[in-house]
Amino acid sequence: MDLAYLRLKKENKYEINDLRLAWKILRDPFLSKTYFAYKSIKSVIEAGFFDDGLEPGSLTKLDFHNWLCTPFQKISDNLQRHKKDKRFHPVVLFSTGGFSPVHTGHIEMMKLAKLEVEKLNKTVVGGYISPSHDEYVWNKYTDSLNLDSSSRIDLCEKAIRDSDWLMIDTWEARYNKVPITYTDAILRLEGYLQFHLGLKIEVVYVFGSDNAVFSKKRGLRK
C-alpha cells in the first residue's frame, strides 16, 4: 500500500489530496473496514478519521517499545492473579481524547466498558486514558478549556490515582511531533504490551460522544 502510494505520488497523475486520502484510509485496518462497509468518506470522517500528515514509515522507523512512557505494573499484577486460569482471556481498555479537562463521565465510561466486556467472559486487566496531542486539542476544541498536555495529564493522573486497573498513557501527547490517529495509538500499545509482558493482549478501544454519534447513526450496538 505504501509503495503504491509513493509510486503514484511520483507519477503526479492524481490530485495529491485525493491520493493521500485514499492511501490513509485504505492502509488503516479499522477505518478501511468502515469505508468498505458504508462506501462513504463521510462515514470514515464521522468514525474519527483525520490526516495526521505523516508519510510512509514515519512511525514504524522509531523504536516505541523501549520508550517507557506507558506504565504496565497494574496489568502485570492483575495477570498474576489469573495465571492458573486456562480459559483466561485478558483485555486492556484504551481511550483517547482531549480530556480538557478529564471529568467523572470519562472515568464512568471506562468502568461501564469494563462491565460490558466482562459480560463476554473476558477479563479486563487494565485500562488506559490517553490524552491527545496539544495541536489536536487546540485545533478541535476551540470553544473549550485549552489545557496543555502537562496539565491534562496531571489531572488525569489525579482522577485515577485510587484505581487498581486504570492508568495514563502519555505517549500520544508527549512523544509525537504531530497529532496521530487512534489507529496508530492502538497498534503501538498492542506491540508495546506484548514486548514488555510477553503476552498478546487484546486492546479494546473505548470511544466517547464524537464516535458514539457515528455508532448511533449506523445502528451499531452500544
C-alpha positions as a Markdown table, in Angstrom:
| # | Residue | x | y | z |
|---|---|---|---|---|
| 1 | Met | 0.0 | 0.0 | 0.0 |
| 2 | Asp | 2.7 | 2.4 | 0.9 |
| 3 | Leu | 4.8 | 1.6 | -2.1 |
| 4 | Ala | 1.8 | 2.1 | -4.4 |
| 5 | Tyr | 1.1 | 5.5 | -2.8 |
| 6 | Leu | 4.7 | 6.6 | -3.3 |
| 7 | Arg | 4.8 | 5.4 | -6.9 |
| 8 | Leu | 1.5 | 7.2 | -7.8 |
| 9 | Lys | 2.6 | 10.3 | -6.0 |
| 10 | Lys | 5.9 | 10.4 | -8.0 |
| 11 | Glu | 4.0 | 9.9 | -11.3 |
| 12 | Asn | 1.9 | 13.0 | -10.4 |
| 13 | Lys | -1.2 | 11.8 | -12.3 |
| 14 | Tyr | -3.6 | 12.3 | -9.4 |
| 15 | Glu | -4.6 | 15.2 | -7.3 |
| 16 | Ile | -2.4 | 14.8 | -4.2 |
| 17 | Asn | -5.1 | 15.4 | -1.6 |
| 18 | Asp | -7.4 | 12.8 | -3.1 |
| 19 | Leu | -4.4 | 10.4 | -3.4 |
| 20 | Arg | -3.4 | 10.9 | 0.2 |
| 21 | Leu | -7.0 | 10.5 | 1.4 |
| 22 | Ala | -7.3 | 7.1 | -0.4 |
| 23 | Trp | -3.9 | 6.0 | 0.9 |
| 24 | Lys | -4.6 | 7.0 | 4.5 |
| 25 | Ile | -8.0 | 5.3 | 4.6 |
| 26 | Leu | -7.0 | 2.1 | 2.8 |
| 27 | Arg | -3.9 | 1.4 | 5.0 |
| 28 | Asp | -5.9 | 1.9 | 8.2 |
| 29 | Pro | -7.0 | -1.6 | 9.5 |
| 30 | Phe | -10.0 | -0.1 | 11.3 |
| 31 | Leu | -11.2 | 2.8 | 9.1 |
| 32 | Ser | -10.8 | 0.9 | 5.8 |
| 33 | Lys | -13.4 | -1.6 | 7.1 |
| 34 | Thr | -15.7 | 1.4 | 7.8 |
| 35 | Tyr | -15.3 | 2.7 | 4.2 |
| 36 | Phe | -15.9 | -0.7 | 2.6 |
| 37 | Ala | -19.0 | -1.2 | 4.9 |
| 38 | Tyr | -20.7 | 2.1 | 4.1 |
| 39 | Lys | -18.9 | 3.2 | 0.9 |
| 40 | Ser | -18.8 | 6.8 | 2.2 |
| 41 | Ile | -15.9 | 9.1 | 3.0 |
| 42 | Lys | -18.3 | 11.0 | 5.3 |
| 43 | Ser | -18.7 | 7.8 | 7.4 |
| 44 | Val | -15.0 | 7.5 | 7.8 |
| 45 | Ile | -14.7 | 11.1 | 9.0 |
| 46 | Glu | -17.6 | 10.5 | 11.4 |
| 47 | Ala | -15.7 | 7.5 | 12.7 |
| 48 | Gly | -12.8 | 9.7 | 13.7 |
| 49 | Phe | -10.5 | 9.9 | 10.7 |
| 50 | Phe | -8.2 | 12.8 | 10.2 |
| 51 | Asp | -5.0 | 13.2 | 8.2 |
| 52 | Asp | -2.1 | 13.3 | 10.6 |
| 53 | Gly | 0.3 | 14.5 | 7.8 |
| 54 | Leu | 2.7 | 11.6 | 8.2 |
| 55 | Glu | 4.3 | 9.9 | 5.3 |
| 56 | Pro | 5.1 | 6.1 | 4.9 |
| 57 | Gly | 7.4 | 4.8 | 7.6 |
| 58 | Ser | 7.2 | 7.9 | 9.8 |
| 59 | Leu | 6.1 | 5.9 | 12.8 |
| 60 | Thr | 7.5 | 2.4 | 12.1 |
| 61 | Lys | 11.1 | 3.7 | 11.9 |
| 62 | Leu | 11.0 | 4.5 | 15.6 |
| 63 | Asp | 11.6 | 2.1 | 18.5 |
| 64 | Phe | 8.5 | 2.7 | 20.5 |
| 65 | His | 8.8 | -0.4 | 22.7 |
| 66 | Asn | 11.8 | 1.0 | 24.6 |
| 67 | Trp | 10.2 | 4.3 | 25.4 |
| 68 | Leu | 9.0 | 3.6 | 28.9 |
| 69 | Cys | 6.2 | 6.2 | 28.9 |
| 70 | Thr | 3.3 | 3.8 | 29.4 |
| 71 | Pro | 3.0 | 2.1 | 32.8 |
| 72 | Phe | 2.0 | -1.6 | 32.9 |
| 73 | Gln | 2.6 | -2.7 | 36.5 |
| 74 | Lys | -1.2 | -2.8 | 37.3 |
| 75 | Ile | -1.6 | -5.1 | 34.3 |
| 76 | Ser | 1.2 | -7.3 | 35.4 |
| 77 | Asp | -0.3 | -7.6 | 38.9 |
| 78 | Asn | -3.7 | -8.5 | 37.5 |
| 79 | Leu | -2.2 | -11.0 | 35.1 |
| 80 | Gln | -0.5 | -12.8 | 38.1 |
| 81 | Arg | -3.9 | -13.2 | 39.8 |
| 82 | His | -5.1 | -15.2 | 36.8 |
| 83 | Lys | -2.0 | -17.1 | 35.7 |
| 84 | Lys | -3.5 | -20.5 | 36.6 |
| 85 | Asp | -6.8 | -19.9 | 34.7 |
| 86 | Lys | -6.5 | -21.8 | 31.4 |
| 87 | Arg | -9.6 | -20.0 | 30.0 |
| 88 | Phe | -8.3 | -16.6 | 30.9 |
| 89 | His | -8.8 | -14.0 | 28.1 |
| 90 | Pro | -7.1 | -10.8 | 29.1 |
| 91 | Val | -8.3 | -7.4 | 27.7 |
| 92 | Val | -7.0 | -3.9 | 28.1 |
| 93 | Leu | -9.3 | -0.9 | 27.5 |
| 94 | Phe | -8.0 | 2.1 | 25.7 |
| 95 | Ser | -9.5 | 5.6 | 25.2 |
| 96 | Thr | -8.0 | 8.6 | 23.5 |
| 97 | Gly | -9.3 | 12.2 | 23.5 |
| 98 | Gly | -8.7 | 15.7 | 24.6 |
| 99 | Phe | -9.6 | 15.2 | 28.3 |
| 100 | Ser | -9.6 | 19.0 | 28.6 |
| 101 | Pro | -10.3 | 18.5 | 31.4 |
| 102 | Val | -11.0 | 15.0 | 32.4 |
| 103 | His | -14.2 | 14.5 | 34.4 |
| 104 | Thr | -16.2 | 11.8 | 36.2 |
| 105 | Gly | -18.0 | 11.0 | 33.0 |
| 106 | His | -14.8 | 9.8 | 31.4 |
| 107 | Ile | -14.0 | 7.5 | 34.3 |
| 108 | Glu | -17.5 | 6.2 | 34.4 |
| 109 | Met | -17.3 | 5.4 | 30.7 |
| 110 | Met | -14.3 | 3.2 | 31.3 |
| 111 | Lys | -16.0 | 1.5 | 34.2 |
| 112 | Leu | -19.1 | 0.8 | 32.2 |
| 113 | Ala | -17.0 | -0.5 | 29.3 |
| 114 | Lys | -15.2 | -2.9 | 31.7 |
| 115 | Leu | -18.5 | -4.3 | 32.9 |
| 116 | Glu | -19.7 | -4.8 | 29.3 |
| 117 | Val | -16.5 | -6.6 | 28.2 |
| 118 | Glu | -16.5 | -8.9 | 31.2 |
| 119 | Lys | -20.0 | -10.0 | 30.3 |
| 120 | Leu | -18.4 | -11.6 | 27.3 |
| 121 | Asn | -16.3 | -13.9 | 29.6 |
| 122 | Lys | -13.2 | -11.8 | 29.1 |
| 123 | Thr | -11.1 | -10.2 | 31.9 |
| 124 | Val | -10.1 | -6.6 | 31.9 |
| 125 | Val | -6.6 | -6.5 | 33.4 |
| 126 | Gly | -6.0 | -2.8 | 32.7 |
| 127 | Gly | -7.2 | 0.4 | 31.1 |
| 128 | Tyr | -5.6 | 3.5 | 29.7 |
| 129 | Ile | -6.7 | 7.0 | 29.2 |
| 130 | Ser | -4.5 | 8.6 | 26.5 |
| 131 | Pro | -4.7 | 12.4 | 26.3 |
| 132 | Ser | -4.3 | 13.7 | 22.8 |
| 133 | His | -1.5 | 15.8 | 21.3 |
| 134 | Asp | -1.8 | 19.6 | 22.1 |
| 135 | Glu | -2.1 | 20.5 | 18.5 |
| 136 | Tyr | -5.1 | 18.2 | 18.0 |
| 137 | Val | -6.8 | 19.6 | 21.1 |
| 138 | Trp | -6.2 | 23.2 | 20.3 |
| 139 | Asn | -7.5 | 22.8 | 16.7 |
| 140 | Lys | -10.6 | 20.8 | 17.5 |
| 141 | Tyr | -11.8 | 22.2 | 20.8 |
| 142 | Thr | -11.6 | 25.9 | 20.2 |
| 143 | Asp | -14.6 | 26.7 | 22.4 |
| 144 | Ser | -13.4 | 24.6 | 25.4 |
| 145 | Leu | -10.8 | 25.0 | 28.1 |
| 146 | Asn | -7.5 | 24.5 | 26.2 |
| 147 | Leu | -5.2 | 23.0 | 28.8 |
| 148 | Asp | -1.7 | 21.9 | 27.7 |
| 149 | Ser | -0.7 | 18.3 | 27.8 |
| 150 | Ser | 1.1 | 18.5 | 31.1 |
| 151 | Ser | -2.0 | 20.0 | 32.8 |
| 152 | Arg | -4.3 | 17.4 | 31.2 |
| 153 | Ile | -2.1 | 14.5 | 32.1 |
| 154 | Asp | -1.7 | 15.7 | 35.7 |
| 155 | Leu | -5.5 | 16.0 | 36.1 |
| 156 | Cys | -5.9 | 12.5 | 34.6 |
| 157 | Glu | -3.4 | 11.1 | 37.0 |
| 158 | Lys | -5.3 | 12.5 | 39.9 |
| 159 | Ala | -8.6 | 11.2 | 38.6 |
| 160 | Ile | -7.4 | 7.6 | 38.5 |
| 161 | Arg | -5.0 | 7.5 | 41.4 |
| 162 | Asp | -7.2 | 5.2 | 43.5 |
| 163 | Ser | -7.9 | 2.7 | 40.7 |
| 164 | Asp | -6.2 | -0.7 | 40.7 |
| 165 | Trp | -6.6 | -1.0 | 36.9 |
| 166 | Leu | -6.7 | 2.4 | 35.2 |
| 167 | Met | -3.5 | 4.2 | 34.1 |
| 168 | Ile | -2.5 | 7.2 | 32.0 |
| 169 | Asp | -0.6 | 6.7 | 28.7 |
| 170 | Thr | 1.5 | 9.8 | 27.9 |
| 171 | Trp | 2.9 | 8.6 | 24.6 |
| 172 | Glu | 0.4 | 10.2 | 22.3 |
| 173 | Ala | 0.6 | 13.6 | 24.0 |
| 174 | Arg | 4.3 | 13.9 | 24.8 |
| 175 | Tyr | 6.3 | 11.7 | 22.4 |
| 176 | Asn | 4.9 | 12.7 | 19.0 |
| 177 | Lys | 5.7 | 15.8 | 17.0 |
| 178 | Val | 2.2 | 15.9 | 15.4 |
| 179 | Pro | -1.2 | 14.5 | 16.3 |
| 180 | Ile | -1.7 | 10.8 | 15.5 |
| 181 | Thr | -4.7 | 8.7 | 14.7 |
| 182 | Tyr | -6.2 | 6.4 | 17.3 |
| 183 | Thr | -5.3 | 3.5 | 15.0 |
| 184 | Asp | -1.6 | 4.2 | 15.4 |
| 185 | Ala | -2.1 | 4.6 | 19.1 |
| 186 | Ile | -3.8 | 1.2 | 19.4 |
| 187 | Leu | -1.3 | -0.7 | 17.3 |
| 188 | Arg | 1.6 | 0.8 | 19.2 |
| 189 | Leu | 0.0 | -0.1 | 22.5 |
| 190 | Glu | -0.6 | -3.7 | 21.4 |
| 191 | Gly | 3.0 | -4.1 | 20.4 |
| 192 | Tyr | 4.3 | -2.3 | 23.5 |
| 193 | Leu | 2.4 | -4.6 | 25.9 |
| 194 | Gln | 3.4 | -7.8 | 24.0 |
| 195 | Phe | 7.0 | -6.7 | 24.1 |
| 196 | His | 7.1 | -5.9 | 27.9 |
| 197 | Leu | 4.7 | -8.6 | 29.2 |
| 198 | Gly | 5.5 | -11.4 | 26.8 |
| 199 | Leu | 1.8 | -11.9 | 26.1 |
| 200 | Lys | -0.6 | -10.9 | 23.4 |
| 201 | Ile | -3.4 | -8.9 | 25.0 |
| 202 | Glu | -6.5 | -7.8 | 23.2 |
| 203 | Val | -6.8 | -4.0 | 23.2 |
| 204 | Val | -10.4 | -2.7 | 23.1 |
| 205 | Tyr | -11.0 | 0.9 | 22.1 |
| 206 | Val | -13.5 | 2.8 | 24.2 |
| 207 | Phe | -14.8 | 5.9 | 22.4 |
| 208 | Gly | -16.7 | 9.0 | 23.6 |
| 209 | Ser | -19.5 | 11.1 | 22.4 |
| 210 | Asp | -18.0 | 12.0 | 19.0 |
| 211 | Asn | -17.8 | 8.4 | 17.8 |
| 212 | Ala | -21.0 | 7.5 | 19.6 |
| 213 | Val | -22.9 | 9.7 | 17.2 |
| 214 | Phe | -21.4 | 7.7 | 14.3 |
| 215 | Ser | -22.4 | 4.4 | 16.0 |
| 216 | Lys | -25.9 | 5.6 | 16.6 |
| 217 | Lys | -26.3 | 6.7 | 13.0 |
| 218 | Arg | -25.0 | 3.4 | 11.8 |
| 219 | Gly | -27.1 | 1.2 | 14.1 |
| 220 | Leu | -24.2 | -0.2 | 15.9 |
| 221 | Arg | -24.6 | -1.8 | 19.3 |
| 222 | Lys | -23.8 | 0.2 | 22.4 |
